[in-house]
Amino acid sequence: MAKKIYVGNLPFSASDDEIRTLFGAHGDVQSVNLITDRETGRPRGFGFVEMDESGADAAIAALDGKDMDGRALKVNEARPRNDRGGSGGGSRGGW
C-alpha cells in the first residue's frame, strides 16, 4: 500500500527529478507533486511524495532534518486534508 509523505522547507530550485532521486534511495517512489502558486507558477517550497509503505517510513526517518541546499527538510507522513465544510459562500439564512 502506498503512503503519502509531506516534504516541506524545500529549496525553491528543487525539481521533481531531484526529489524522486533523493527519496528513491529509500524505496519505490510512485509519484512526486511539488506545489506551485496558482497565480505566478512559482514553487511554494513544499510538496508530496507517494511511496511504498516501508520505503516511506525509511525515507521519513532518514530525510527529516536533512540539509538540501542550505535548508533543513521537514519530512513526515502527510495528514489528510481537512474537510473545509461550509456552504460555499455567504449563506443568508434561507432568504
C-alpha positions as CSV (number, residue, x, y, z in Angstrom):
1,M,0.0,0.0,0.0
2,A,1.2,3.5,-0.8
3,K,1.9,6.1,1.8
4,K,1.8,9.9,1.1
5,I,4.7,11.9,2.6
6,Y,4.7,15.7,3.2
7,V,8.0,17.4,2.3
8,G,8.4,20.9,3.5
9,N,11.1,23.7,3.5
10,L,12.2,22.7,0.1
11,P,14.6,25.0,-1.8
12,F,12.7,26.8,-4.5
13,S,15.1,25.3,-7.0
14,A,14.2,21.7,-6.2
15,S,12.9,19.7,-9.2
16,D,10.7,16.6,-9.4
17,D,13.6,14.6,-10.6
18,E,15.8,15.7,-7.7
19,I,13.2,14.7,-5.1
20,R,12.5,11.4,-6.9
21,T,16.2,10.6,-6.7
22,L,16.5,11.7,-3.1
23,F,13.5,9.6,-1.9
24,G,14.2,6.7,-4.4
25,A,17.3,5.8,-2.4
26,H,14.9,4.6,0.3
27,G,12.2,2.8,-1.7
28,D,10.0,2.8,-4.7
29,V,8.7,6.3,-5.5
30,Q,5.3,6.2,-7.1
31,S,4.7,10.0,-7.6
32,V,6.2,13.4,-6.8
33,N,4.0,16.5,-6.6
34,L,5.7,19.8,-5.9
35,I,3.2,22.6,-5.2
36,T,3.3,25.8,-7.2
37,D,1.5,29.1,-6.7
38,R,-1.6,29.1,-8.9
39,E,-1.2,32.7,-10.0
40,T,2.6,33.0,-10.5
41,G,3.5,29.4,-11.2
42,R,6.4,29.7,-8.7
43,P,7.3,26.9,-6.3
44,R,5.8,27.2,-2.8
45,G,8.6,25.3,-1.1
46,F,6.7,22.1,-0.3
47,G,5.3,19.0,-1.9
48,F,4.2,15.4,-1.6
49,V,5.9,12.1,-2.4
50,E,4.0,8.8,-2.7
51,M,6.0,5.7,-1.9
52,D,5.5,2.1,-0.8
53,E,4.9,1.9,3.0
54,S,8.3,0.5,4.1
55,G,10.2,2.9,1.8
56,A,8.2,5.8,3.1
57,D,9.0,5.0,6.7
58,A,12.7,4.7,5.9
59,A,12.7,8.0,3.9
60,I,10.9,9.9,6.8
61,A,13.5,8.6,9.3
62,A,16.5,9.3,7.0
63,L,15.4,12.6,5.4
64,D,13.6,14.6,8.2
65,G,16.0,17.5,9.0
66,K,18.4,16.6,6.2
67,D,20.1,19.6,4.6
68,M,19.2,20.4,1.0
69,D,20.8,23.5,-0.5
70,G,21.1,25.1,3.0
71,R,17.6,24.2,4.1
72,A,16.6,21.6,6.6
73,L,13.9,19.5,5.1
74,K,10.7,18.8,7.0
75,V,9.6,15.3,6.2
76,N,6.6,13.4,7.7
77,E,3.6,11.4,6.9
78,A,1.0,13.6,5.1
79,R,-2.2,14.2,7.1
80,P,-5.5,14.0,5.3
81,R,-6.8,17.4,4.1
82,N,-9.5,18.7,6.5
83,D,-13.0,18.9,5.0
84,R,-13.4,22.6,4.7
85,G,-17.2,22.3,5.1
86,G,-19.2,25.5,4.8
87,S,-21.9,26.2,2.2
88,G,-19.5,27.7,-0.4
89,G,-20.4,31.3,0.3
90,G,-22.3,33.7,2.4
91,S,-25.4,31.9,3.4
92,R,-28.2,34.3,4.2
93,G,-30.3,32.1,6.4
94,G,-32.7,30.9,3.7
95,W,-33.6,34.3,2.3
